[in-house]
């Protein structure tokens, strides 16, 4: 379209000078055509650069993600590190899902799949990545076996040389 406008501007400029005989009109039309080319070029470069750069999701899609997560928050599930981005036509959502530490891995993964489906429904064509994290346990520290540490456990460990 820029080529059409440029060519039409040149033809109109030449005809206007030929009909009116006013020679300063030719450089004025040439400057107008040149400015149109510059503005169009800048717009094309911006649009091309924006397609290469990642951006956060627009506010309406981010609100959709938050709405999809709201029912889980009401059930005591928390979320951290929510990150969204758009690259070209693709959308990406990444978040940590914090569940009670006593949940099984299977229960947590069922929840993750449900959350991913809900977020994908809120943001069509999105790639959703979740990471399961246990909530800090308010009942005190636990050993890797899941048993609470306490005086009796420590005493037994000392007797066993651990």
C-alpha positions as CSV (number, residue, x, y, z in Angstrom):
1,X,0.0,0.0,0.0
2,X,2.9,2.3,0.7
3,X,4.1,1.8,-2.9
4,X,0.6,2.8,-4.2
5,X,0.5,5.9,-2.1
6,X,4.1,6.9,-3.0
7,X,3.5,6.4,-6.8
8,X,0.1,8.2,-6.6
9,X,1.8,11.1,-4.7
10,X,4.5,11.4,-7.4
11,X,2.0,11.3,-10.2
12,X,-0.2,13.9,-8.5
13,X,2.8,16.1,-7.8
14,X,4.0,16.1,-11.4
15,X,0.4,16.7,-12.7
16,X,-0.2,19.5,-10.2
17,X,3.1,21.3,-11.2
18,X,2.3,20.8,-14.9
19,X,-1.3,22.2,-14.5
20,X,-0.5,25.0,-12.0
21,X,3.0,25.9,-13.2
22,X,3.9,26.4,-9.6
23,X,7.4,24.7,-9.3
24,X,7.7,24.8,-5.5
25,X,4.9,22.3,-5.3
26,X,7.2,19.5,-6.7
27,X,9.6,19.5,-3.7
28,X,6.6,19.9,-1.2
29,X,5.0,16.8,-2.6
30,X,8.4,15.0,-2.7
31,X,8.9,15.8,1.1
32,X,5.3,14.5,1.9
33,X,6.0,11.3,0.0
34,X,9.3,10.9,1.8
35,X,7.7,11.4,5.2
36,X,5.1,8.8,4.4
37,X,7.8,6.3,3.5
38,X,9.7,7.1,6.7
39,X,6.6,6.8,8.9
40,X,5.6,3.5,7.3
41,X,9.1,2.1,7.7
42,X,9.2,3.0,11.4
43,X,5.8,1.4,11.9
44,X,7.0,-1.8,10.1
45,X,10.2,-2.0,12.2
46,X,8.2,-1.5,15.4
47,X,5.7,-4.2,14.5
48,X,8.5,-6.6,13.5
49,X,10.5,-5.9,16.7
50,X,7.4,-6.4,18.8
51,X,6.9,-9.8,17.3
52,X,10.4,-10.8,18.3
53,X,10.2,-9.5,21.9
54,X,8.4,-11.3,24.7
55,X,5.7,-9.3,26.4
56,X,3.5,-9.9,29.4
57,X,-0.1,-11.0,28.6
58,X,-2.5,-8.1,28.1
59,X,-4.5,-7.2,31.3
60,X,-7.7,-8.9,30.1
61,X,-6.0,-12.2,29.6
62,X,-4.1,-11.9,32.9
63,X,-7.4,-11.3,34.6
64,X,-8.6,-14.5,33.0
65,X,-5.7,-16.4,34.5
66,X,-6.4,-14.9,37.9
67,X,-10.1,-15.8,37.6
68,X,-9.1,-19.4,36.8
69,X,-6.9,-19.6,39.9
70,X,-9.4,-17.9,42.2
71,X,-11.4,-21.1,43.1
72,X,-8.2,-22.9,44.1
73,X,-7.2,-19.9,46.3
74,X,-10.6,-20.2,48.0
75,X,-9.6,-23.9,48.8
76,X,-6.3,-22.8,50.5
77,X,-4.0,-23.5,47.5
78,X,-1.5,-20.7,47.0
79,X,0.5,-19.7,44.0
80,X,3.9,-18.1,43.6
81,X,6.1,-16.9,40.7
82,X,3.2,-16.4,38.2
83,X,4.9,-15.4,35.0
84,X,3.2,-14.7,31.7
85,X,4.5,-13.8,28.3
86,X,3.5,-13.6,24.7
87,X,5.9,-14.4,21.9
88,X,4.3,-13.8,18.5
89,X,0.9,-15.5,18.6
90,X,1.8,-17.9,21.4
91,X,1.1,-17.3,25.1
92,X,3.0,-18.8,28.0
93,X,1.9,-19.1,31.6
94,X,4.2,-20.4,34.3
95,X,3.5,-20.7,38.1
96,X,4.4,-22.6,41.2
97,X,1.5,-24.3,43.0
98,X,1.9,-24.5,46.8
99,X,-0.1,-27.4,48.4
100,X,-0.1,-28.8,51.9
101,X,3.0,-30.7,52.7
102,X,1.1,-33.8,53.6
103,X,-0.4,-34.2,50.2
104,X,0.7,-37.2,48.0
105,X,2.5,-36.5,44.8
106,X,-0.4,-38.1,42.9
107,X,-2.9,-35.8,44.5
108,X,-0.7,-32.8,43.7
109,X,-0.4,-33.8,40.1
110,X,-4.1,-34.3,39.7
111,X,-4.5,-30.8,40.9
112,X,-1.8,-29.5,38.5
113,X,-3.6,-31.0,35.5
114,X,-6.8,-29.5,36.6
115,X,-5.2,-26.0,37.0
116,X,-3.5,-26.3,33.7
117,X,-6.8,-27.1,31.9
118,X,-8.6,-24.2,33.6
119,X,-5.8,-21.7,32.7
120,X,-5.7,-23.0,29.1
121,X,-9.5,-22.5,28.9
122,X,-9.0,-18.9,30.2
123,X,-6.2,-18.2,27.7
124,X,-6.8,-20.2,24.5
125,X,-3.6,-21.6,22.8
126,X,-1.5,-21.0,25.9
127,X,1.3,-23.2,27.0
128,X,0.9,-23.6,30.8
129,X,3.8,-24.8,33.0
130,X,3.2,-25.6,36.6
131,X,5.6,-26.7,39.4
132,X,4.4,-28.4,42.6
133,X,5.8,-27.2,45.9
134,X,4.9,-28.2,49.4
135,X,3.8,-25.5,51.8
136,X,6.0,-25.0,54.8
137,X,4.7,-27.3,57.6
138,X,3.6,-25.4,60.7
139,X,4.1,-28.6,62.8
140,X,7.9,-28.3,62.9
141,X,10.7,-29.7,60.7
142,X,10.4,-33.2,59.2
143,X,13.0,-35.7,58.2
144,X,13.1,-36.9,54.6
145,X,11.0,-39.9,55.6
146,X,8.3,-37.5,56.7
147,X,8.5,-38.3,60.4
148,X,8.8,-35.3,62.7
149,X,12.1,-34.8,64.4
150,X,11.9,-34.6,68.2
151,X,13.9,-35.5,71.3
152,X,13.1,-39.2,71.1
153,X,14.1,-39.4,67.5
154,X,17.3,-37.5,68.1
155,X,18.2,-39.7,71.0
156,X,17.7,-42.9,69.0
157,X,19.8,-41.4,66.2
158,X,22.7,-40.7,68.7
159,X,22.5,-44.3,69.9
160,X,22.7,-45.6,66.4
161,X,25.6,-43.3,65.6
162,X,23.8,-41.0,63.2
